[in-house]
Structures are given as C-alpha cells and as structure tokens.
Amino acid sequence: MDRRKFITSTGGIILASQTASVFGQIELGGPNYDCRMTTRQTAGPYLRPDSPLRSDIREDRTGVPIQLEVKVIGNRSCEPVEDRIVDIWQCDSDGLYSAAKNDVFDPITYRPNGDYIDRSDKTYLRGHQLTDQYGVVSFTTIYPGWYYPRLTHIHVRVMTPGAEWTTLDTQIYLPMDIEEAVFKKEPYASRGPNPIDVDKDGLVKGDTEEVNGLTVDLTPDSDGYKGHINVVVN
C-alpha cells in the first residue's frame, strides 16, 4: 500500500508539524546514530488496531503536556526511515487507558483483584502517524500517570504500511527526576508518586540498563516538556 492510499484509507491527513523536529531542524544523513536494534517489549493488553491518524492525542485528558518526537532509524542503513507507521498509546493521569476495561490491582499483591474500570467507549491518548523524510513523527500528549505494577511508560508500535507483521513493539520510559517533580502537581498529586520502581516493575524486573536504553530525553518546554527518542528497526 503506498503512502497516499494509506492516508486516504485512514480518513486523515499527515500534519505539517511532522516536517520539523521539536529539537530543531533535522538534517538527512551524517549523524552517528546508535544503530543497535531497539529492545522489544510486550505490546500489553490495551493495544487497539484502529487508533486515529492524528498528532494531538490528548482529547479531554488533562496533565503536564509533552511534545514527543519519535525518530525511526533503519539498523542496516543507519539512516532515518520514511513512511513507517508509528502508533502510540498510554494511560491518563489516573492510570487508565481508553478503549479498554482497565484491571484494578491490589496494592499489596500487585495482582488484579477482579474489578475493572471501563473506558471502552473512549479514544483518548491513542494515535498514529507516518514518518516524514527525516524519519520523524511528533505527538502532543500528556505525562502519563501510573498503575500497578508498572513504571510510568508509553507504548510504541512501528509498522510498514501494507505489511502483515509488526516491525517493533516496545515501551518507552520517563526520567525519574522529572517524574518526581511532575507527580507533585495536579492532576497527579492526589495519587502521589509511583510506588513501583525498577526492581518492582512486573515487566523489566530490575533491568536498569534496559530501562535506561528506552528512556525518553526530556527537556523543559513552556508549561511542560519536549521529548525525543530514536527507535531502531529492521
């Protein structure tokens, strides 16, 4: 499926904001990227295949804003890759995903207690775009909240239009020092800091090196942050 047909079939347009980096204009070629494959992590239970084609995924969700830039690089060419689908999804400040029945976890055992909070009729904090000629997509989102038993994270899926396979599923993390400051602000403060650290996280299980390799570079930007991460794919 070519780029134009993909855009038409999804009923949207690629926003002009994709053509420039939130960290400044990107030059094609030249930079010495780390071209080792990005670590794969599970897509988790809240993936939905029909996310909207859009840049601003917030809808009515409130929180500290993040302008998140994801750059896709090919591991063989070590160059940016154009026309890849980048799909992201995350929870809101209360730790709840849209388009899903969210399990409620026991704070002692970190296991589901049998209850759930239904957000099946919502579509917030989900969206996808196609990478531009610089391999870049940019999303406007909020700092995600937390839920048991996970570190604060955003899900990322990279795909090739028309392909039947997924190029990459992973999760990206936020710097701990910034998270500490963010979770003292509303609407996060009422829930307090995330009680889950790297050692308690049910997925990474103490692998600090893996988490560091998947952590977004965040810098202050107006009333929020701008973030950048490279993902390297086949």
Protein Blocks (a to p, Z undefined) as FASTA:
>chain_A
ZZklmmmmnopacdfklmpcfkbpadeehiacdfbdcddddebjmbcfkbccdfblnlma
gcdddddddddddfklopacehiacddddddfkopaehiacddddfklopaehiacdfkl
pcghiacddddfkopacddddddddddddddddddddddehiabdfbdcdddddfklmmm
mmmpcfklmnopafbdfklpmklnopaklmmmmcccdddehjbccdddddddZZ
